[in-house]
Amino acid sequence: MKNFLGRICFMFARANMVHIIWLALVLLTMLMLAILHHRWRYYENELKLWKKLCFIPLLITTVHYFIYISGFPDFMNNYTPMYLTAVIALLPMLCAGNQKAYKVISTICGVLTVIFSIHFLNSMNNPHNFSRMSYTRSFHALVREMDRSYVLKEWKEIDFNALEAKYMPLVKNAEQENDPAKFADTVTKFCNELHDEHIFVAENYDHEKYPPTQILRDHGLSMVQLDNGEVIAVCTDVSVHKLGIKDGTVITKWNGKPILQAAEEDVPDQGVPVKANGDRLALFDLAACGTETVDVTFNDSSGKEKTVSLPAIENKHTLDDAYNAFLHIPEHRSEMYSSNFSTKMLNDKCGYLLLCAETTGGSLSDAIAFFKGESRDSMEMFRKKLRKLKDQGMEYLVIDLRNNMGGYDEIGCALCGLLTDEDRYAVGVGYRKNGKYIRTAYHNVRGDGEFADLNVVALTNLNCVSAGDVTAALLSKLPNVTLAGITDPNGSGQMTGGICALSKGEVVVSYPVGLTINENGEPDTDPRADRISRDPVEVRIPLDYEAAMKIFRDKKDYELDWAVKYLENTSE
């Protein structure tokens, strides 16, 4: 019960209490109407007055609409349950003089009011509508609100005043030119400095009329750094083959700068939480953010340096090809997520479990699991799947967490519980107050132990985020599980809920306001200002020349093949 109440407290702490007060005002008015009807039901004049008073909840929500939604109707979704509650208040008015009908209708309305109110409270966010302000005023309001409510302000040592001073001149320039693309680009750069991939910037303007300020260009190649420090070309196009650049060609300079220096100086900050992960991606971005023509220096077949000019190529997608190959993202991502929790045998002894989201797809059942602090249904689902693999001869297992989009921590905890016979702390929830972190509830991995003797590799990558981050961290603490990957997990584990709609609704920023807390009372998984991973892989999968050719040229699942061989060697 204590943890349940703690989760309720957490939900209220991350919400905007102003809107809860508005809901309370509507409910209080409806309660007063019910009391007045009981007293006035036999008096004709009073009953006429009562019918008019039934419009008060609707009047309250109308005022609420003009204060908080007008100018940005997308926020309507946040308050629909409250508005429906106000509409319900009108129904008893239709049968106020018929006692039997009134009892039936009022009972139905009471039940619906409870349902809508619970739904409203369960889906509470912290929205702020600055859409009626100018670019400069809405940006200032965004910064002030994030300074107040961004949950990792102190943890990441964010100086919001300094950031506002840095980017306000660019906002003023966008305002003078009335250019939403420049405004959106500036807001994105501001948000990227927070290095939190739970911060999202959505753009709602005519992109054809206002093209992006940063144009991605394809020069016929991408690049990746190998473990030995060399940078090689990958995903090369035939247009650069005739110039001597092929997959595996060593690239030494970009527009005259040493290649790693160019990646450091010329690639805009993309906001990646863990710096080492961002460095892996910087070379992909460098190849795509050049001018119409770039000068590329490489080692030719004789080992001598050679410089060629590469023009931009139209209608090519080298950046996407390299990114998707590196992270092993299928062409259609929906296919991957529709296969969530799927299992198969990779060979006679090695089982495979895909976990790309900690959600069962049923929002109600997942929400119930959150408030209970455990998901027994998920544990039984995983148990059946692992038993089936055992029946097929499984002796060891690969859990694929790559590109895990997150969800509910309870589902990852359920899987971990089957792989250990010990109870252990999982993750807590809470809120930030005066720079301190207050835990209101937590849950544990409850050791079931049925598969505690199973040798497991959990594959992860920099796209393993949120609840996926938590699952990766929990698995890495189990003695029979090895967390492995070319990169570390993402490093973004806090709960979203903050939403700010800026000028004209052209830019909307979402950010974390709910806190997840580890056993030491600190924010869970997110790195500090140093951007060093707090959930590193235990075994780094090597990225040498042979591995790069398998990943980028042959489009093979090199990491999965590596995991199977690792299990074969460690299980002998």
Buried (B, 14 or more C-beta within 10 A) or exposed (E): EEBEEBBBBBBBBBBBEEBBEBBEBBBEBBEEBBEBBEEBBEEEEBBEEBBEBBBBBBEBBEEBBEEBBEBBEBBEEBBEBBBBBBBBBBBBBEBBEEEEEBEEBBEEBBEBBEEBBEBBBBBBBBBBBBBBBBBBBBBBBBBBBBBEBBBBBBBBEBEBEEBBEBBBEBBBBBBEEEBBBBBBBBBBBBBBBBBBBBBBBBBBBEEEEBEEBEEBBBBBBBBBBBBEEBBBBBBBBEBBBEBEBBBBBBBBBBBEBEBBEBBEEBBEEBBBBBBBBBBBBBBBBBBBBBEEEBBBBBBBEEEEEBEBEBEBBEEBEBBBBBBBBBBBBEEEEEEBBEEBBBBEBBEEBBBBBBBBBBBBEEEEBBEEBBBBBBBEBBBEBBBEBBBEBBEEEBBBBBBBBBBBBBBBBBBBBBBBBBBBEBEBBBBBBBBBEEEEBBBBBBBBBBBBEBBBEBBBBBBBBBBBBBBBBBBBBBBBBBEBBBBBBBBBBBBBBBBBBBBBBBBBBBBBBBBBBBBBBBBEEBBBBBBBEEBEBBBBBEBEBEBEBEBBBBBBBEEBBBBBEBBBEBBBEEEE
